[in-house]
């Protein structure tokens, strides 16, 4: 009977350790997923949206527009 109790206690300890590790993983995943305080995946998505944006002088589309304007100005000369 004592041996069974010992085995059950070992199982309990292992399950508790696994649960702690899963909690730690969950916290890390939430940090990666994030809600946007400069250290999360959502921040990266926001930055990518800015780069590929729709204008307002800070996006890739603005750079393309400026290059098109330069090309047009050169062609007119």
Helices and strands as residue ranges (DSSP letters): H 2-33, H 41-51, H 60-76
